[in-house]
Amino acid sequence: MATSSIFTNVVIKDKKEAELFFEALEQSSHDPEWEPSAPVKPPLRNIEAIQKLMAKRECRTNGQI
């Protein structure tokens, strides 16, 4: 979804449209929270692990491996 779509002005002129709009908002508030589709890895904090990862990356960018 484009971020500009959340800034759209909504004009409702009919009472029935207003009721449907607010009902949709109410229903959407009851949806479960979003969960990632893949597990999220915690950030690396170990110096040796970071150095190993950077060395691996450097080898790939230099055409090795």
N, CA, C and O atoms as a DFTB+ gen file, in Angstrom:
260 C
 N C O
     1  1       0.853      -1.173       0.000
     2  2       0.000       0.000       0.000
     3  2       0.896       1.232       0.000
     4  3       1.870       1.307       0.749
     5  1       0.567       2.154      -0.812
     6  2       1.329       3.398      -0.878
     7  2       1.050       4.233       0.368
     8  3      -0.073       4.257       0.872
     9  1       2.070       4.909       0.852
    10  2       1.879       5.713       2.062
    11  2       0.981       6.912       1.812
    12  3       0.356       7.418       2.744
    13  1       0.905       7.376       0.567
    14  2       0.051       8.528       0.295
    15  2      -1.424       8.192       0.484
    16  3      -2.242       9.087       0.698
    17  1      -1.770       6.904       0.406
    18  2      -3.176       6.528       0.540
    19  2      -3.698       6.764       1.956
    20  3      -4.909       6.892       2.142
    21  1      -2.825       6.825       2.955
    22  2      -3.316       7.056       4.312
    23  2      -3.619       8.523       4.569
    24  3      -4.180       8.867       5.609
    25  1      -3.256       9.383       3.639
    26  2      -3.523      10.807       3.786
    27  2      -4.694      11.270       2.919
    28  3      -4.890      12.471       2.737
    29  1      -5.461      10.341       2.392
    30  2      -6.588      10.671       1.528
    31  2      -7.730      11.265       2.354
    32  3      -8.052      10.761       3.430
    33  1      -8.330      12.322       1.852
    34  2      -9.505      12.895       2.502
    35  2     -10.722      12.067       2.126
    36  3     -10.912      11.717       0.961
    37  1     -11.532      11.761       3.107
    38  2     -12.741      10.977       2.885
    39  2     -13.930      11.905       3.033
    40  3     -14.092      12.572       4.055
    41  1     -14.760      11.939       1.999
    42  2     -15.969      12.766       2.028
    43  2     -17.166      11.831       2.019
    44  3     -17.360      11.069       1.072
    45  1     -17.963      11.890       3.073
    46  2     -19.149      11.040       3.185
    47  2     -20.350      11.964       3.273
    48  3     -20.451      12.794       4.176
    49  1     -21.257      11.804       2.320
    50  2     -22.437      12.684       2.258
    51  2     -23.717      11.972       2.670
    52  3     -24.739      12.618       2.903
    53  1     -23.670      10.668       2.760
    54  2     -24.862       9.878       3.038
    55  2     -24.728       9.203       4.405
    56  3     -23.658       8.699       4.745
    57  1     -25.797       9.193       5.179
    58  2     -25.769       8.597       6.513
    59  2     -25.453       7.109       6.430
    60  3     -24.708       6.588       7.260
    61  1     -26.012       6.422       5.440
    62  2     -25.771       4.984       5.284
    63  2     -24.290       4.725       4.982
    64  3     -23.707       3.786       5.524
    65  1     -23.683       5.540       4.131
    66  2     -22.256       5.402       3.819
    67  2     -21.419       5.609       5.076
    68  3     -20.442       4.893       5.300
    69  1     -21.799       6.586       5.895
    70  2     -21.072       6.857       7.135
    71  2     -21.149       5.660       8.074
    72  3     -20.148       5.279       8.680
    73  1     -22.326       5.071       8.194
    74  2     -22.491       3.905       9.058
    75  2     -21.648       2.738       8.558
    76  3     -21.003       2.053       9.352
    77  1     -21.648       2.507       7.245
    78  2     -20.848       1.420       6.679
    79  2     -19.354       1.663       6.885
    80  3     -18.603       0.737       7.191
    81  1     -18.931       2.915       6.714
    82  2     -17.529       3.263       6.893
    83  2     -17.094       3.021       8.339
    84  3     -16.057       2.402       8.575
    85  1     -17.860       3.493       9.286
    86  2     -17.501       3.318      10.689
    87  2     -17.596       1.861      11.116
    88  3     -16.827       1.415      11.967
    89  1     -18.523       1.119      10.542
    90  2     -18.617      -0.315      10.830
    91  2     -17.360      -1.031      10.322
    92  3     -16.828      -1.912      10.997
    93  1     -16.891      -0.650       9.132
    94  2     -15.668      -1.237       8.581
    95  2     -14.470      -0.899       9.463
    96  3     -13.618      -1.755       9.703
    97  1     -14.398       0.333       9.944
    98  2     -13.312       0.718      10.850
    99  2     -13.359      -0.102      12.137
   100  3     -12.331      -0.559      12.636
   101  1     -14.540      -0.276      12.651
   102  2     -14.706      -1.053      13.885
   103  2     -14.275      -2.504      13.670
   104  3     -13.574      -3.072      14.507
   105  1     -14.687      -3.101      12.560
   106  2     -14.312      -4.486      12.257
   107  2     -12.802      -4.625      12.084
   108  3     -12.215      -5.604      12.544
   109  1     -12.175      -3.662      11.428
   110  2     -10.734      -3.746      11.200
   111  2      -9.945      -3.619      12.495
   112  3      -8.828      -4.127      12.590
   113  1     -10.508      -2.952      13.485
   114  2      -9.803      -2.805      14.757
   115  2      -9.778      -4.112      15.540
   116  3      -9.001      -4.243      16.486
   117  1     -10.606      -5.075      15.169
   118  2     -10.664      -6.359      15.864
   119  2      -9.794      -7.420      15.199
   120  3      -9.706      -8.541      15.699
   121  1      -9.150      -7.090      14.084
   122  2      -8.281      -8.041      13.405
   123  2      -7.064      -8.324      14.275
   124  3      -6.603      -7.451      15.010
   125  1      -6.542      -9.549      14.190
   126  2      -5.333      -9.837      14.970
   127  2      -4.153      -9.020      14.461
   128  3      -4.120      -8.597      13.306
   129  1      -3.194      -8.811      15.342
   130  2      -2.014      -8.045      14.956
   131  2      -1.215      -8.806      13.905
   132  3      -1.278     -10.032      13.816
   133  1      -0.464      -8.047      13.115
   134  2       0.363      -8.622      12.079
   135  2       1.501      -9.421      12.703
   136  3       2.096      -9.000      13.696
   137  1       1.796     -10.569      12.119
   138  2       2.926     -11.374      12.558
   139  2       3.844     -11.597      11.370
   140  3       3.361     -11.789      10.254
   141  1       5.154     -11.578      11.575
   142  2       6.069     -11.793      10.456
   143  2       5.912     -13.201       9.887
   144  3       5.613     -14.141      10.623
   145  1       6.113     -13.347       8.578
   146  2       5.964     -14.650       7.941
   147  2       7.191     -15.527       8.159
   148  3       7.121     -16.742       7.970
   149  1       8.303     -14.935       8.552
   150  2       9.522     -15.677       8.847
   151  2      10.059     -15.205      10.192
   152  3       9.829     -14.062      10.587
   153  1      10.764     -16.066      10.886
   154  2      11.309     -15.637      12.177
   155  2      12.309     -14.494      12.009
   156  3      13.050     -14.443      11.028
   157  1      12.318     -13.595      12.961
   158  2      13.207     -12.443      12.926
   159  2      14.442     -12.765      13.763
   160  3      14.334     -13.137      14.932
   161  1      15.622     -12.616      13.144
   162  2      16.862     -12.894      13.860
   163  2      17.256     -11.671      14.680
   164  3      17.147     -10.541      14.204
   165  1      17.713     -11.892      15.907
   166  2      18.162     -10.753      16.722
   167  2      19.451     -10.180      16.142
   168  3      20.190     -10.899      15.470
   169  1      19.735      -8.907      16.386
   170  2      20.962      -8.300      15.853
   171  2      22.207      -8.940      16.480
   172  3      22.199      -9.379      17.630
   173  1      23.275      -8.973      15.675
   174  2      24.542      -9.505      16.180
   175  2      25.162      -8.522      17.157
   176  3      25.216      -7.322      16.886
   177  1      25.628      -9.023      18.292
   178  2      26.276      -8.184      19.289
   179  2      27.687      -8.685      19.609
   180  3      28.483      -7.976      20.224
   181  1      27.976      -9.889      19.192
   182  2      29.275     -10.497      19.446
   183  2      30.270     -10.000      18.400
   184  3      30.019     -10.130      17.201
   185  1      31.383      -9.439      18.834
   186  2      32.387      -8.862      17.932
   187  2      32.902      -9.897      16.937
   188  3      33.013      -9.605      15.746
   189  1      33.218     -11.104      17.411
   190  2      33.748     -12.138      16.521
   191  2      32.724     -12.528      15.463
   192  3      33.082     -12.734      14.304
   193  1      31.461     -12.631      15.845
   194  2      30.410     -12.990      14.890
   195  2      30.236     -11.898      13.837
   196  3      30.012     -12.198      12.664
   197  1      30.338     -10.640      14.247
   198  2      30.217      -9.516      13.307
   199  2      31.392      -9.532      12.335
   200  3      31.204      -9.354      11.131
   201  1      32.605      -9.745      12.851
   202  2      33.787      -9.788      11.995
   203  2      33.700     -10.939      10.997
   204  3      34.074     -10.784       9.834
   205  1      33.217     -12.070      11.438
   206  2      33.065     -13.236      10.563
   207  2      32.057     -12.933       9.447
   208  3      32.287     -13.269       8.286
   209  1      30.955     -12.306       9.807
   210  2      29.946     -11.950       8.813
   211  2      30.495     -10.943       7.807
   212  3      30.270     -11.084       6.605
   213  1      31.210      -9.933       8.287
   214  2      31.769      -8.923       7.383
   215  2      32.836      -9.524       6.472
   216  3      32.928      -9.150       5.303
   217  1      33.642     -10.447       6.989
   218  2      34.655     -11.105       6.171
   219  2      33.993     -11.942       5.076
   220  3      34.465     -11.973       3.939
   221  1      32.926     -12.602       5.415
   222  2      32.173     -13.402       4.444
   223  2      31.611     -12.497       3.351
   224  3      31.653     -12.839       2.169
   225  1      31.092     -11.351       3.750
   226  2      30.536     -10.400       2.793
   227  2      31.636      -9.835       1.882
   228  3      31.430      -9.670       0.680
   229  1      32.797      -9.546       2.463
   230  2      33.916      -8.998       1.698
   231  2      34.391      -9.995       0.660
   232  3      34.725      -9.604      -0.458
   233  1      34.427     -11.265       0.998
   234  2      34.832     -12.308       0.046
   235  2      33.869     -12.340      -1.139
   236  3      34.306     -12.506      -2.277
   237  1      32.600     -12.189      -0.902
   238  2      31.606     -12.216      -1.987
   239  2      31.757     -11.015      -2.919
   240  3      31.614     -11.144      -4.134
   241  1      32.041      -9.867      -2.353
   242  2      32.144      -8.660      -3.179
   243  2      33.450      -8.614      -3.956
   244  3      33.545      -7.895      -4.950
   245  1      34.452      -9.360      -3.529
   246  2      35.736      -9.400      -4.230
   247  2      35.778     -10.502      -5.270
   248  3      36.820     -10.731      -5.883
   249  1      34.678     -11.180      -5.478
   250  2      34.610     -12.231      -6.500
   251  2      35.095     -13.575      -6.020
   252  3      35.193     -14.507      -6.818
   253  1      35.394     -13.707      -4.771
   254  2      35.811     -14.995      -4.223
   255  2      34.589     -15.794      -3.810
   256  3      33.503     -15.235      -3.657
   257  1      34.752     -17.055      -3.635
   258  2      33.708     -18.027      -3.264
   259  2      32.849     -18.410      -4.416
   260  3      31.931     -19.216      -4.261
